[in-house]
Each structure stands twice: as C-alpha cells, then as structure tokens.
Amino acid sequence: MNSDPPRSSPAARGRLRGERTVVNRQRQVPVRPASLRAFLERASRLVFSAGAGVTVCLVSDREIARWNRRYRGKPGPTDVLSFPMAEARRASNRIRLPGDSAASLERGDIAISPAAARRNARALGRGLDRELRVLILHGLLHLAGYDHETDRGQMERREMLLRRRLGIG
C-alpha cells in the first residue's frame, strides 16, 4: 500500500473541483461507500459552502498507523486523520488559481480506518455505520479549522450540534 496521505492517491488527484468522494482502499471491514458518500454530501453542506471538495479515504490500520507516526509523531493506528488542503497549499507555496474561491476550494482529505471505527463502535455500543459517519463529521470539522486539542471546547460543541442535525447524535 501507498504510504502517502490520501491527497496523493489517484482518486484524490483525479477529483473534480468541489467533488466529494469516498474511496475504499481497505478490505478488512465491509463498508457501503455510496451510503457514506451521501452522508458526506449532507455533512459537507452544513460545515462548508456547497462547492467544497473533500475525499474520504477508507484505509487499513497499518496504513493509518504509518500516517499517524509520520504526520503526528504518534505510534499505532488512529481512527481518523485530516489533511487540510490549505495547509498543503501553504507548505508548497502554490499560487491561487483564477476561479479559486472559498466556495470552490478543495478543503482536503480525510483518512479513516474502518477497523478502528469498528473497535470504537463496539466500545461505545453503537453501529459501525453511525461511527463512520461520526468520524466523517469529525474530520470535516478539522478541515474547517477546528482543533479540539486547543480550542477550549468549540469543536466539541459544534460537533454535537451537527450530530443532532444529521441524526447521528
């Protein structure tokens, strides 16, 4: 498997501006990408403008553990990682293209380990589909700039509000 973050994947590179997509790059846990994509569409409209592009990449524990170590310096797998495109642009000093606007900006990519999500779901007494949706929403909020490690509860409050609106509260 590729050890680059999901924005380097062929699916992410080929994404149309403003497109929201779910790519399943793991085989361990059966998932329904079409159902998750429909949820991604709804959740994205609540978090961003209509044109914000996001890719959700479902990956193995092994792959997400590599990224967790590489990008966060933490060992082992995690459930979700977010890769904001704005940070990638700043890092590469890319010039903003004509037609790029807040409405059409590619927000970034979210990597989720369905195996970790399944462990979470079992521990929390809820279904895998609901847990995957919670993780998608959590990743979207990170792409929007929220950081629960530093924001004194702002992200958590926003997430709880949106969970209720999306029926995953």
C-alpha positions as CSV (number, residue, x, y, z in Angstrom):
1,M,0.0,0.0,0.0
2,N,1.0,3.6,-0.5
3,S,2.3,5.4,2.5
4,D,1.4,8.9,1.2
5,P,-1.6,10.8,2.6
6,P,-4.8,10.3,0.6
7,R,-4.5,13.5,-1.4
8,S,-1.7,11.8,-3.3
9,S,-3.9,8.9,-4.3
10,P,-5.1,8.6,-7.9
11,A,-8.7,9.1,-6.7
12,A,-7.9,12.4,-4.9
13,R,-5.7,13.7,-7.8
14,G,-8.4,13.0,-10.3
15,R,-11.2,14.6,-8.2
16,L,-13.1,17.4,-9.9
17,R,-13.2,20.8,-8.1
18,G,-15.8,20.7,-5.4
19,E,-16.4,17.0,-5.7
20,R,-17.0,14.9,-2.6
21,T,-16.0,11.3,-2.8
22,V,-15.4,8.2,-0.7
23,V,-12.6,5.8,-1.7
24,N,-12.3,2.4,-0.1
25,R,-8.7,1.3,0.0
26,Q,-9.1,-1.5,2.6
27,R,-10.7,-4.9,2.6
28,Q,-10.8,-5.9,6.2
29,V,-14.1,-4.3,7.1
30,P,-17.1,-4.4,4.8
31,V,-18.4,-0.8,4.2
32,R,-21.0,0.9,2.0
33,P,-19.2,3.8,0.3
34,A,-22.3,5.0,-1.6
35,S,-24.1,5.5,1.7
36,L,-21.1,7.2,3.3
37,R,-20.8,9.5,0.2
38,A,-24.4,10.6,0.6
39,F,-23.7,11.4,4.2
40,L,-20.5,13.2,3.3
41,E,-22.6,15.4,0.9
42,R,-25.1,16.3,3.6
43,A,-22.5,17.0,6.3
44,S,-20.2,19.0,4.0
45,R,-23.1,21.3,3.1
46,L,-23.5,22.1,6.9
47,V,-19.8,22.6,7.5
48,F,-18.7,24.3,4.2
49,S,-20.2,26.0,1.2
50,A,-21.8,23.9,-1.5
51,G,-18.6,23.7,-3.6
52,A,-16.1,22.5,-1.1
53,G,-14.2,19.4,-2.3
54,V,-13.4,16.6,0.1
55,T,-12.1,13.0,-0.3
56,V,-12.7,10.4,2.4
57,C,-10.2,7.5,2.1
58,L,-11.0,4.3,4.0
59,V,-7.7,2.7,4.8
60,S,-6.2,-0.2,6.8
61,D,-5.0,0.1,10.4
62,R,-1.5,-0.4,9.0
63,E,-1.7,2.5,6.6
64,I,-3.3,4.9,9.0
65,A,-0.7,3.9,11.6
66,R,2.1,4.9,9.2
67,W,0.5,8.3,8.6
68,N,-0.2,8.8,12.3
69,R,3.5,8.3,13.1
70,R,4.7,10.4,10.1
71,Y,2.4,13.4,10.5
72,R,1.6,13.4,14.2
73,G,4.5,11.6,15.7
74,K,2.2,9.1,17.5
75,P,2.6,5.3,17.4
76,G,-0.1,2.9,16.3
77,P,-3.4,3.3,14.4
78,T,-5.9,6.0,15.0
79,D,-9.5,6.2,13.8
80,V,-9.4,9.4,11.7
81,L,-6.8,11.8,10.3
82,S,-7.5,15.0,8.4
83,F,-5.2,16.6,5.7
84,P,-6.4,20.1,5.1
85,M,-5.6,21.3,1.5
86,A,-5.0,24.9,2.8
87,E,-2.0,23.6,4.8
88,A,-0.7,21.7,1.7
89,R,-1.0,24.9,-0.4
90,R,0.9,27.0,2.2
91,A,3.5,24.3,2.5
92,S,4.1,24.1,-1.2
93,N,3.7,27.9,-1.8
94,R,1.2,27.2,-4.6
95,I,-0.3,30.3,-6.2
96,R,-4.1,30.6,-6.0
97,L,-5.6,29.8,-9.4
98,P,-8.1,32.1,-11.1
99,G,-11.5,30.9,-10.2
100,D,-10.4,29.6,-6.8
101,S,-12.8,30.9,-4.2
102,A,-13.9,29.9,-0.8
103,A,-16.9,28.3,-2.5
104,S,-14.9,26.1,-4.8
105,L,-11.8,25.4,-2.6
106,E,-10.7,21.9,-2.2
107,R,-10.8,21.5,1.6
108,G,-8.7,18.4,1.8
109,D,-8.8,14.7,2.6
110,I,-9.9,12.6,5.5
111,A,-8.4,9.1,6.2
112,I,-10.5,6.7,8.3
113,S,-9.6,3.3,9.5
114,P,-12.9,1.2,9.4
115,A,-11.2,-1.4,11.7
116,A,-10.5,1.3,14.3
117,A,-14.1,2.6,13.8
118,R,-15.4,-0.9,14.4
119,R,-13.5,-1.1,17.7
120,N,-14.8,2.3,18.7
121,A,-18.4,1.4,17.8
122,R,-18.2,-1.8,19.9
123,A,-16.7,0.0,22.8
124,L,-19.4,2.8,22.6
125,G,-22.3,0.4,22.0
126,R,-23.3,1.8,18.6
127,G,-23.2,0.5,15.0
128,L,-20.3,0.8,12.6
129,D,-22.2,2.9,10.1
130,R,-23.0,5.5,12.7
131,E,-19.4,5.5,13.9
132,L,-18.1,6.0,10.4
133,R,-20.5,9.0,10.0
134,V,-19.3,10.5,13.3
135,L,-15.7,10.2,12.1
136,I,-16.5,11.8,8.7
137,L,-18.1,14.8,10.6
138,H,-15.1,15.0,12.9
139,G,-12.7,15.0,10.0
140,L,-14.8,17.7,8.2
141,L,-14.6,19.9,11.3
142,H,-10.8,19.6,11.3
143,L,-10.7,20.5,7.6
144,A,-12.7,23.6,8.6
145,G,-10.0,24.6,11.0
146,Y,-11.4,23.3,14.3
147,D,-8.9,21.7,16.7
148,H,-10.3,20.0,19.8
149,E,-6.8,19.9,21.4
150,T,-6.5,23.7,21.6
151,D,-10.0,25.4,21.2
152,R,-11.4,25.1,24.7
153,G,-14.5,23.0,23.6
154,Q,-15.5,25.0,20.4
155,M,-15.1,22.0,18.2
156,E,-16.9,19.6,20.5
157,R,-19.9,22.0,20.8
158,R,-20.1,22.4,17.1
159,E,-19.8,18.7,16.5
160,M,-22.6,17.8,19.0
161,L,-24.9,20.4,17.3
162,L,-24.2,19.0,13.9
163,R,-24.6,15.4,15.0
164,R,-28.1,16.2,16.2
165,R,-28.9,18.0,12.9
166,L,-27.6,15.0,10.9
167,G,-29.4,12.4,13.0
168,I,-26.2,10.8,14.5
169,G,-26.4,12.4,17.9
